[in-house]
Amino acid sequence: MRWVAYAGFAFELAIIYVVMLQSMLDTAGFFLAAAVFVGLLALVILRVEKRMSASSVEGAAA
């Protein structure tokens, strides 16, 4: 009977581990995707700002 209890306890720990690990991986994946998206958005904004400042310099020189 003791081995059945050990097996049940090990199964319960395995289920908790899988659920927690899956939840942590989902959260980490969300933050990674959000960071990549914000980084790409920052690069786009920098390029737009450079183009806008270059065109305003050309307009002021003409």
N, C-alpha and C positions, 0 to 999 in steps of 0.2 A: 504494500500500500504506500510505503514511503516513496518508492520510485515513481508512482503515479503522481504524487504530490510534487516531486521534483520536476517531472516532465511538464506538469501543468504550470508550475511557476516559471520554468524556462520558456514555455510557449507564451505566457503572459508578458514576460520581459521582452521577448522578441517582437511581439505585436506593438508594445509601447515604443520600442526602439525604432521600428519601421515607421510608425505614425509620426513620431517626433522628428526623425531624420527627413522624412518627406516634407514635413511642414517647414523645417529649417531650410531645405534646399529650395522650396518654392519661394520663401522670403528672400533668400540670397539671390536667386535668379531674378526676382522682381527688381531688387535694388541694383543689380548689375545692368539690367536692361534700361532702367531709368538713368543710371549714370552715363551709359553709352549714348542714350538719346540726348541728354542735356549737354554732353560734350560735343556731339555733332551739331546741335543747335548753336552752341557758343562759337564753333568754327564758322558756321554760316553767317552769324551776326558779325563776326570780325571781318569776313570778306566783304560783306555789304557795307560796313562802315568804312573800310579802306577805299572801296569804289566811290562812295559818296564823298569822302574827303578829297580824293584825287580829282573828281569832277568839279568840286567847288574851288580847288586851287587853280585848275585850268580856266574856269570861268572868271576868276578874279584876275588872272594874268592877262586875259584877252581884253 
